[in-house]
Amino acid sequence: MSEPTALPQLLDRKTLAIETGLPRSAIDVIFRRCPIVALPGHRKVYVRRADVATYFDQHTFRDNRVRPNAEAA
């Protein structure tokens, strides 16, 4: 028997909010900035867990990175 295809783990808005503890406004920003997965015949949209992790990594500011101001973002 062949191995099942590895599918990306998908998150809806509610699950992402629960897992991150972020408010709805922040979840909406993530959904606007990450690629959306929309399944035919299904009204819910999803983001891939890996895309959210990448987005967080890109916007995590450590000692060697200066946080941009609001006008530059």
Summary of the structure (lengths in Angstrom):
residues: 73
radius of gyration: 15.2
end to end distance: 49.5
largest distance: 55.1
contacts: 130
relative contact order: 0.16
helix: 38%
strand: 12%
